Amino acid sequence: MRTSGTPRGGRRSRPSRIRAVALLVALTLCTHPSETKAGLITLSPPLPTSQDSIHVDVHEGFPMGHCWQVVSRTCTTSAPDSILITADIQFCMGNPGCPCTMSAVTFHVTCDFPPLPPGNYRAVYQERYLNPVDTRNVTPSMLLFTVSGTTPTLRKSWGRLKTIYR
């Protein structure tokens, strides 16, 4: 006697088992996102001097099928040797004004910093999640960079240059 839902012979077909496993994996990934690494940090200029203002651009993204939005950002010099870029992220669960997407979403967080004294620095990007329901965990990313001092140029008159090169 055959039970409903199983083909003859009493065994489930292979495609339905594969679909069930794939669905279970997809649901697990959607409800429990794994820890991910934060995005790519770029500096402009790439080799700053103590006379240059520094523009920091962080390229980041959200996985598909989720509902996040960047609410605000903070740019601080958190320690004498660090600049900190913090993005406040709201997990909005599809509330009005925060649509859920069916594809991955990329975004940029930018900050401008005044000239820094010569030395070695860290640019650190982190995300702060405002909704306690949000289970996403992103490890902060860091970029090490050096601010070089400017070298003074000696002033020479045209007369002095002519005597050097005659």
C-alpha positions in Angstrom: 0.0 0.0 0.0 1.3 3.4 -1.0 1.3 6.4 1.4 0.5 9.8 0.0 3.5 12.0 -0.9 5.8 9.1 -1.8 6.2 7.4 -5.1 5.9 3.7 -5.6 8.5 1.8 -3.8 8.2 4.0 -0.7 11.2 6.2 -1.3 11.1 10.0 -2.0 12.5 11.1 -5.3 16.0 12.6 -5.4 14.9 16.1 -6.8 12.5 16.7 -3.9 15.3 15.9 -1.3 17.7 18.3 -3.1 15.1 21.0 -3.2 14.4 20.5 0.5 18.1 20.8 1.4 18.6 23.8 -0.8 15.6 25.5 0.8 16.9 24.7 4.3 20.3 26.2 3.5 18.8 29.3 1.9 16.5 29.9 5.0 19.5 29.4 7.3 21.6 31.9 5.4 18.8 34.5 5.3 17.8 34.2 9.0 21.3 33.9 10.4 23.7 36.0 8.3 27.3 35.1 8.9 30.0 37.5 10.0 31.4 39.4 7.1 34.3 41.8 6.5 33.5 45.4 5.9 34.2 47.1 2.6 37.1 48.5 0.7 38.7 51.7 2.1 40.4 54.2 -0.3 42.2 57.4 0.4 42.6 60.5 -1.7 45.4 61.4 -2.2 46.8 57.9 -1.9 50.1 59.2 -0.4 49.0 62.2 1.7 51.4 64.8 3.1 50.9 67.0 6.1 49.6 69.7 3.8 46.8 67.6 2.2 43.2 67.2 3.3 42.3 63.5 3.3 39.2 62.2 1.6 38.1 58.7 2.7 35.7 56.6 0.6 34.4 53.2 1.9 32.7 50.9 -0.6 30.3 48.5 1.1 27.2 46.5 0.4 24.2 44.6 1.8 23.3 41.1 0.7 20.3 40.5 -1.4 16.8 40.1 0.0 17.4 42.2 3.1 16.1 45.6 4.1 18.8 47.9 5.4 19.5 51.6 4.9 22.4 53.9 6.0 20.8 56.5 8.3 23.9 58.6 9.1 27.7 58.5 9.3 30.2 59.9 11.8 33.8 60.9 10.9 36.2 61.3 13.9 39.8 61.2 14.9 39.3 58.6 17.6 42.9 58.4 18.8 46.0 60.3 18.0 46.9 57.7 15.3 43.5 56.8 13.9 40.6 58.2 11.9 37.3 56.5 12.4 34.4 56.2 10.0 31.1 54.9 11.5 28.0 54.2 9.5 24.7 53.9 11.4 22.6 51.2 9.8 18.9 50.7 10.2 17.4 47.3 9.6 13.9 48.4 8.7 12.1 45.1 7.7 10.5 46.7 4.6 8.9 49.7 6.4 7.7 52.5 4.2 10.7 54.4 2.8 13.0 51.4 3.2 12.2 48.9 0.4 13.6 45.4 0.5 15.6 44.5 -2.5 16.0 41.2 -4.3 19.6 42.0 -5.4 22.7 43.0 -3.5 23.0 46.7 -2.8 26.2 48.6 -2.7 26.8 52.0 -1.1 29.5 54.5 -0.3 30.3 56.2 2.9 32.6 59.2 2.6 34.5 61.5 5.0 36.8 64.4 4.7 39.5 65.0 7.2 41.8 68.1 7.7 45.6 67.8 7.2 47.2 65.4 9.7 50.6 65.7 11.2 53.3 63.4 9.8 53.2 59.9 11.1 51.6 56.4 10.7 47.8 56.2 10.9 44.9 53.7 10.7 41.6 54.4 8.8 39.0 52.3 10.5 35.5 51.7 9.1 32.8 50.2 11.3 29.0 49.8 11.2 26.7 50.4 14.1 23.3 48.6 13.9 20.4 50.6 15.4 17.7 47.9 15.4 18.2 45.2 18.1 16.5 42.7 15.9 19.3 42.9 13.3 21.6 39.9 13.5 24.2 41.0 10.9 27.7 41.2 12.3 30.4 43.0 10.3 34.0 43.0 11.3 35.5 46.5 11.1 38.0 47.0 8.3 41.2 49.0 8.5 43.7 50.6 6.2 47.2 51.6 7.4 48.6 54.7 5.8 51.4 57.2 6.3 51.3 61.0 6.2 54.7 62.3 5.2 56.1 65.7 6.1 56.6 68.3 3.4 60.3 69.0 2.6 61.1 72.7 2.4 62.4 73.9 -0.9 65.3 76.3 -0.9 64.7 79.5 -2.8 67.3 80.3 -5.4 67.5 83.4 -7.4 68.0 83.4 -11.2 71.5 84.8 -10.7 72.4 81.9 -8.4 71.0 79.3 -10.8 72.9 80.8 -13.7 76.2 80.4 -11.8 75.5 76.8 -10.9 74.7 75.7 -14.5 77.4 77.8 -16.4 
